[in-house]
């Protein structure tokens, strides 16, 4: 036996924390009465793949496309309440998910019409417009019995105008999410994002390839963004399954509220 060696195991070192696997943060976007059937299917798919209910984050639209309001649809409200009671995290996802206003330059037009496809509700929003939409959204959640169960904010298409960003920062959410990551206080966490586009075969193929590349990188905190429409595109559906199966053994599934920690969640 080498000098200084011992046959009994060394005691744990309290100053060296155990290795913790990076987080897998699965979010299901565009949850509303308009997408209830598909949203249910996506939640069931995640469970089948091994992501528990408590590790899911659902992004709720109070009045999707100016259609049926959330508080007017008992089935959707009841299902979301059940998910919240099971430990899932609910986030506010705009008010209508429909963008208004006109772009002021070509770059802004590209983001608004090509990337966001007219769905970046707060991308061209003024201070007053954003405040009005947040007030209406929160009032709808309260009437739906979900006001106390909704903790964070994710703007549609992850886009905020400068004015809207200030409003959201001061709105009292425990966190909000942008393209760059999850904003908690002054920090930005979980910068890696994997999402899927399912409006065309080309978009589906490109985002599936991006997902394959990202899922083969060294493990890191990763946001996996899913949309109900992804279920209607076979290639996207296959890519989602492969991505989750690739990531799960190397990560730990958490919802956004668990990820940011109890001290921030309490705010």
Buried (B, 14 or more C-beta within 10 A) or exposed (E): EEEEEEEEEEEEEEEEEEEEEBBBBBBBBBBBBBBBEBBBEBBEBBEEBEBEBBBBBBBBBBBBEEEBBBBBBEEBBEBBBEBBEEBBBBBBBBBBBBBEBEBEEEEBEEBBEEBBEBBBBBBBBBEEBBBBBBEBBBBBBEBBBBEEBBBBBBBBBBBBBEBBBEBBEEBEBBBBBBEEBBBBEEEEBBEBBBBBBBEEEEBBBEBBEBBBEBBEEEBEBBBBBBBBBBBEBEBBBEBBEBBBEBBBEBBBBBBBBBBBEEEBBEE
